[in-house]
Amino acid sequence: MKTVSKEYFSGRQKYIKLFASFGVILLGIAFLILAGMLRESSFPIGDEPYYHLAAAERNEIGIGAGWNFLLLYFPMNYLLIGIGLLTILLLGLNLKSFSFEENLVALSIFILSPAFIYFFNIGERFGAAFLFSLLTSYFVFDKKYIFAAISTLIIFLFDIQIGLLILFVLLLYYLYNLKKRKIFYLLVLASLIFIFLIDRDYNGFISDFGSGIGSSIFSLLFVTFCFFIFWDKKNILKIYGVALLFFLLSLKFEFGILYFFAVLSLLISLCFFEILNKRWESKTVRDLILLIVICGILFSGLSYINRISIDKPDENIFKALEKLPNDTVVFSDIGYGNWILYSGKRNVWNNMMSKNEIRNIESDLSFIFENIDYSETLKVLQKYEVDYVLIDADLREKWQKSGLIYLLRYNNENFKFLFEIDGVEIWRFFR
């Protein structure tokens, strides 16, 4: 009777685990398609994806050659869903040393994170590079070093910076395992100095407060709260250290938020079960804390999906650009540059340019944005061989005090209004 009972409960537990795993996959699919379902436009979200789509159409190598190559043969939305699901699977395999419950909760939290939602709903190259970095770590943990080396090389096809990061992390991993602690800590210190010294724009790190890509405030508050409770647990403390390094990295490199949240999700999961198993004088207080955290993380994920689903571009921008001759130069804000490129026109600048290139162009364009200097504005526009100017309601608000808006309104000699499509205006510039 006891044998039958054990077999029954063992079989039942397998089915429970199977259904739980299936539930995580369904959650992943939901958060991979929800932004597209909520979006009124069929166009991809953001501006960076259009650089890769344009490069794929023109068979150019460009930045992120591996991603451009994939886009040449596969639709972007299917690629993102496939890569997103494979990422969930590989992250789970990397966490197999933890309990099934800890693994499952960590995966669920990662799926609900703004990092996962952003990179696997926006057609950027970083999601694919992250997938191969998970594949590399899986092979390293499994001691299949040749496959790990091949996977690491593939990362460089998507992003050189992520490839260098993975090489550095692997170096730290081997030094730590070989107990070369002095060299290990020296390299960690050097990486911290590098992160602080590197000149990068900071765009905030809390998505609930409007950051483009960031963390949930509930996640950060929860792990901070847990730190003061479990600071004496060495295993958890090590994960806090890794999370801190990736957090600092995410302040300077956009892709860093993916690695930070992969570690943070595990940390939240471990803290969740530590609190759940800890003796409390009032279980009601414990359950209330955990319920607030779960609801907060879920709310952050859903609100972030809603926010990115209404992001630009809308179809009116492309309708306006379609009316212009191909290979002409269209001037607009830097965030519109890749949309112009994708439409078959030439831009003055875009977000995929190097920082030095953008700075040089900004110094020229300061005459347009900051002064009402007729002759200097014409010189700058002529220098970049501008044929058309595109503005919409957002740019009118952003540039309302700029000289360009003034010249468009009052200079009929060099600028001519051509047409408007639902707030998107096209002006002809005569050189």
N, C-alpha and C positions, 0 to 999 in steps of 0.2 A: 504493500500500500504506500509506504514511504517512497519507494522507487518510482511508482507511477506519479505520485504527487510532485516529486522533484522534476521529473521529465515534463510534466504538465506546466509547472511554473517556469522551467527553463525555456520551453517552447513559447510560452506566452510572453516572456521577457524579450525574446528575439523579435517577435512580431511588434512589440511596443517600440523597440529600438528602430525597426524598419519603418514603422509609421512616423516616428519622430524625425528620422533622417529624410523621409519623403516630404515631411512638413517644412523642413529647412529649405529643401530644393524648391518647393512651391513658393515659399517666402522670397527666395532669391529671384525666381521668375517674375513674381509680382512687382518687385522693386526694380527689375530691369525693363519692364514694359509700361509701368504706371505713368511715368513722366510723358512718354509718347502718346498714351491714351488721353491724358489730360490736355495735351497740347493742341491748340486749334490749328496750327500750321504743320504741314508735313515736312518742313525743312529741319535739318539737324540743329540742335541748340548750340549757341556760342559762336565764336569766330575761328578758333584754331582748327576745327575739323575741316573747314573749307579750304584751308591751305593744303591739307593732305589730299582732299578730293581733287583739287586743281592739279596738284603734282601727279596724281594717279592718272588723270585724264590726259596730261601732256607727256606721260612716260618719263617724268623727271625724277632723279634720285632724291634731291632735296633733303630736308631735315626729316629724320624718321623714315629712312628708306624702306625698312621692313614693313612698316605700317602702310606706306604708300603702295608697296607691292601687293599687299593683301587686298587693299581697296580697289586695285585694278581688276580683281577677279571675283570679289565677294561684296554684296551690299553691306553698307556700314551697320545698319540696325541688326542684321543677323550676326555679323561679326561680334558686335558688342554683347549680345545675348550669349553667344557661344563662349566667348572669352570670360564673361562674368561667371557663368556656371562652372567652367573649368577652374577658375580662380577659387571659388567656394570649395570645390572638391580637393584641390591641391592644398589649400590652407588647412582643411580638415585632416589631410594626410600628414601634414607637418606637425599637427597638434595631437597625433595619435598616442604620444607618451602620456597624455593627460587622460583623465577619466572620460567616458562617453558623454556624461552629463556636462562636464566642464567644456568639452570640445563643442558640443551642440549649442550651448549658450553663447560661447565665444563667436561661433559662426553667425548666429542670429543677430548678435550685437553688431558684428562687422557689416552684415547686409543692411542693417538699419542706419549705418553711419553715413554722414554726408560725403565722406571720401569715396566709399563704394558707389553711392548713388551718382556722384558727379562723374567719376572717371569711367563708369560703365554705362552711362547714358549720354555722355559727351564723347564724340568720336576722336579723342586724343590718343596719342601713341603710348602714353604712360601706362595705361591699363594692360596692354599686351606685354610691355617690358616687365611689369610687376608679376604677371603670370609666369614668365620664364624665370624670374628671380625666385619664385616659390618652387618652381621645378628644380632649380639649382640646389636650393636648400634641402629639398626632399632627397635628391641623389646624394648629397653630402652626408645627411643623417643616415642614409642607407649604405654609405661607404661605396658608392658607385661613382668614383671620381672622374672617370673618362666621360661618362654621360653628363656629369656636373660641369666639366670643362666645356663640352659642346654647347650646353644650355647657356652658360655664361657668355660664350662668344655670340650666340644668337641675340642676347640682350643688347649688344652694341649696335645691332642693325636697327633697333628701335630707338634707343637713346644712349649716347655715349656717357653722359653723366651718371645714369643709373648703372651702366656697366662698370664704371670706375667705383661707384659706391659698393656694389656687390663684391668686387675684388677686395676692397678695403675691409668689408665686413668679414669675408672669408679669412683674410689674414688675421684679424682680431680673434676669430673663432679658433684658429689653429694655435695661435700664441697662448690663448687662455687654456686650451686643452693640454698643451705642452708645459703648462705652468711657468711660462716665461712672463711672469707678472710685471716685472719692471718695464720691459719693452711694451707690453700690453698697455699699461697705464700711461706711459709716455706717448704712445700713439693716440690714445683716447684724449689726452690733454692737447696734443697737437691738433686733433680734429675739432675740438671745442674752440681753440684759438682761431682756426681757419673759418669756422662757422660765424664767429663774432666779427671777424675782420672783413669777410666777403661783402661786397657792396651789392645788396639786393633790396628791392622794394618790399616793404612789409604791408600786407593787406588785412591784418587781423587773423585771429585763429578760432573765433567762436561763431559758428554758423548761425546760431540763434540771434546774434547781434548784428547780422547783415554781412558777415565775411563771405567772400566768394566761395571758398572751400575751407571748411574749418571743422572743429569738433563741437559736439553737443555740450552745452553748459552742464547738463545733468551728469554726463559721463565724467567730466573733469571734476565736478564737485564730489561725486561718489568716490573716485579713486583718491582724491585728496583726503576725504573723511576716513577712508580705509587705511591710508598711510599712517595716521596717528594711532590707529588701533592695532595694526599688524606690522609695525616698523621693526619689531624684534624677530620676525620670521625671515630668515636669510634667503630662502628660495624666492619668496615674493619680492623681497627687497632688490634682488638681482634684476627681476623683470621691471621694477620701477626704474632702475638705472638705465636699462635698454630703452624703455619708453621715453625717458628724459632726453636721451641723445637724439632719438628720432623726432621728438617734439621740437627741439632746437633746430634740427635740420629742416623741419617743415616750415619754420619761420622764414627761411631763405630760399628753399626750393619747393616748388609747387608739388612735385611728386612725393615729397617727404611725408605728406599727410597720409598717404596710403600705408606706408610702413609704420608710421606712428599709430594709426588706428588698428592695424593688424595686431600689434603688441598690446595696445590699450584694450582691445576687445578681450584678449586673453586675461589681462589683468582684472578687468571688470568681472569676468566670469569666475576667476579664482576668489576674488573678494566676495562675490555674491554667495558662493557656497561656504566660505569661511564664516560669514555673518549668519547664514542659514543654520550652520551646525554649532555655532557658538551658543553658550548658555546665556540666556537673557532672563532678567527678572520679569519682564513683560514681553511675551511673544507677540502681543498686539503691536507694540512699538516696532519690533523687528520687522514684522510683516508689512507695517505701514511704510517703513523706510524703503524696503525692497519694492513695494508696489509703486511708490512715487518715482523711484529710479526707472523701473520698467516702463511706466506710462510716459515719463519724461523723454526717455530715449526713443520710444515709438513716436511720440508727438514731434520731436525734433526731425526724425526721418521723414515723416509725412509732410511736415511744413516745408522742409527743404525741397522735396519733390515738387510740391505745389509751386514753390518759388522759381525753380529752374524751368518748369513747364511753360512759364509765361515769358521766359527770357527771349531776347532777340536772337536771330532775325525773324521778321515777319515777311510774308510773301510780297508785300508792297515794295519793299526795297529791291527785290529781284525783278519785279514787274517794271519798275522804273529803269533799272540797269539794262534790261533786255531791249529797251527802245533805243539804246545808244549803239553806235557802230563798234564792232570789235576792235581790239588793239588800240583804242583811244585811252588817254590818261584821265582818270576821274579822281578828283581830290575830295577827301572827306576826313573824318576823324580816324585815328589809328585803329580803333576797334572795328572799323568798317572795311579796312584794307583787304582782308582775306575774302570777304563777300564780293568785293569788286574784282579780285583776282579770279574767283570761282566763276564769275559771270562772263569771263572772256575778255575783260578789260585790264588795263594796267593801273596799279595804284601808286601813290606817292610813298606810302609807308604802311607797315603792318606789324602786328605783335610778334611775328616770327623772325623779325630782323634782329641782328645783334644789338646789344646795348649801345655800343659806340655809334653804330649807324643811326639809331633812333635819336641819340643825343645831338648828333650833327644836324639831322633834319629838324629837330625841335628848335635848335638855335636859329635856323633860317626862318622857321614858321612863327617864331615869336613876334616878328613884325606884323604878321597877319592877325594873330590873336590878341596882341597887346596894344597895338597902335592903329590909328586911322591915318596911316601914311600911304597915300595913293601910289606914289612912284615906287616905294620899296615893296609894297604888296605885289604890284605888277611884275617887278623884277624877280621876286621869289617864285611866283606862279609860272613865269616864263622860263626860269631856270629848270623847273621840274616838268616843263612841257605840258602843262595842264590844259586839257580841252574842256572838261566839264567839272562842275562842282555839285556834289550831292549833300543835301541837308534834310533833316526831318525835325519833328517837334522836339525830340530830346536834344538834338544839336543846337536848335534855336535857343533853347533854354540854357544850354551849357555855354554857348558862344554869344549870348545876348549883348555883352559889352565889348565884343571883339570888333576890330576894324573891318573884318571880312563881311559881317552882317550889314554893317553900315554901307560898305561899297556895293553890295548886292542890291541894296534898297535904293541907293541914290546915283550910282554910276551906270548910266545907260550906254556909255560909249564902248566899254570893254566887257560888260556883263549883260546877258540877255536871258530873261526867264523863259524857259521852254515849256515845261508842263509840271503838273502836280498829280500824284496818285495817293489819295488818302493820307495827306500830310507829308509825303516824300517829294521834295522839290528838286528839279534838275535845272541848273543854270549853265549856259554856254559862256565860255571865256574865249575872247578873241585875242590871240597873241599878236 
